[in-house]
Amino acid sequence: MNASQIYSVVTKNLHFNLGYKNLVSNILPKMVDDNNLPVEKVYRDFWQYRHTEKVT
């Protein structure tokens, strides 16, 4: 998903009140740094779920 799609889902479907610039500049980069959240930046302005491999 690109950042504008994420913003649309968060503001319209989940009813959060935040600015696009705040989401892109602050929230999404912090989500990438958090190992508990499976999110990674794929390309400029595009994000996806991080694939985690289970070791057996």
N, C-alpha and C positions, 0 to 999 in steps of 0.2 A: 504494500500500500504506500502511496505517497503521503506526504505530510498533510496535504489539504484533505485527502480522504479520511485520515485519522481525525483531523480537526472536526470534520463534518459529523463523523460518528460520535465523537465525544460530546460535542455541543448539542446536537439534535437528538440523538437516541438516548444518550446517558444523562442529558440535561446538566452538564457541567458548565459553569460560566467562567471561561478563560479566554485570553487573547491568543490569536494564531502565533504571534511573535513569541509570546511566553512559552507556548507549547514547543515550538521549533528550537528556540534558543536555550531554554532551561530544562524543560521536563523530559523531552525525548533523549537528549544527551545523558541525563542522569539515569534514565532507564537502561541505557546501554551499559553504563558503568556498574550497575547493580547486578550481581551474579544471580540473584534470586528471581529476576524477571527474564524470561526467554525472548529478549528483543535484541536485534542487531541492526546496524545501519548497513544497507546493501550497496547503495549508490547515492549520489547526491540527491537528497530529499526523498529517498525511498527507504522503507523500513520493513523488516519481516521478523517472524518468530525465529529464534535461534534453535537450530537443530542440536539436540543433545544426544550423545551416544551413551547407552547404558553398557557398562562393563559387566560381563557375567563371569 
